[in-house]
Amino acid sequence: MLMGVLRSNILIKKTRSSDWADLRKSPPKVDDAHLKYAIAYVVKDLAAYGYIRVWDRLKIDGRQFNRKRFYMVMRDQGWQLFRQGQKTLDTIKQEGTVAVKGSDTRWCSYVVHAWEIC
């Protein structure tokens, strides 16, 4: 073994025919235009649905799609909902204090300009 390459592998590559093709490669990508159209049809009325609900809605309507392919199309088009913790946080600064009358009691926040103590 020289430089991390086996000699048997080099010999096999040298003796291959010129029309050899690696059949382990993934099949060509399928056009997902009909899938995109179906997703857009459901999402235009139900924008708060995630990919699972949209997929279920289409399944109820009698249209079957591969769930993983469905997810990838929605992800690639940017139609996924934000996952928890990924959405940008609001820039509103919370100004208030926590008021507790005694131990083992409920607390509520007191915002100076908006609300009174609960």
N, C-alpha and C positions, 0 to 999 in steps of 0.2 A: 504494500500500500504506500503510495507516494503522494504526499500533499492531501491526504484524506480521500483519495479516489481509488477505488478498486480497479485492478487491471482487467478483470473479467467484464466489468461494465464498459470500459473503453473498447475492448475487443468486440463486444456485441454491437455497439454503436457504429464501429467501422464496417462491419459486415452486413448491416441493414440495407434493404433495397431502397431505392430513391422514392418509391411511392408509399413507404411505410407511414402510418398515421397512428398517433397515440389515441386509442379508443377510450381511455379513462377520463378524458376531458368531459366537462359538462355539456349537455346538449345545447343547441342554440336557444337564445332567449325567445320567449313567446311574446307576441304583441298583446299588451294588456289593455287595449283601447276599450273593449267591451266591459272589462272589469272596472276600469276607471269611470266609465259612464254609469254603471250600476251603483257604484259607491256614491258618486256625485248626486244621483237621483234620490238616494236615501238621506244623505247628509244635508241637502239643501233645506229640508224641513226639520231635521233632527240634528242640529249642529253640536249638541252636547253629548252625542253618542260616541263612545270609543269604538275601536275596531271590532271588539267581540260583539257588541250590541248591533253594529251595522251588519256584521257577518250573519248573526242570528236572524236579523230582520229579512235579509235576502234569502236565507235558508227557509224561513216561514213562507216567503213568496214563491218558493219552488226553484230558486236558483242556487245551485251548489258550486262552491269555489273551494279550493285548497286553502286552509286557514293560514298556513305559513306564507303562502304566496300573497294572500289577501293582506296580511300584516306588512309584508315588504312593500307592496304597492302603496299602501297608505303612508308608510314611513317615508318612502322615497318622494312622494308628492307633497309631504309636509302637512298631511291631514290628521296626524295623530294628536290626541289631546296631550297636555302637559302631564308628565308623571309627577307624583308628589315630590316636592323639593326642587323641581327644575324650573318652575315658573318664576319669573323675575319678581322680586319682592317690592312692595310699595315703598315709596320714599317718604311716606308720612311719618314724622317723628312722634312717638307716643310720649306725651308729657303728663305725668300723673304720679300719684303715690298709692301705695297699698295701705289700706286702713283696716286694722284688726283690733277688735275690742278686748279680746282675751285669748288664751290658748284654746285649742280645739274648737275654734269657731270658724264660720265661713268668712271669707274675705271678698271684697269687691274693690275694683279700681276706682279711683277718684281722679277724673280728668278735670283740670283746673277751669277750662273755659266752656266745656260742653255739658257735662252731666253732674248731678249731685251724687252723694253716696247712696248706694243701693238700699 
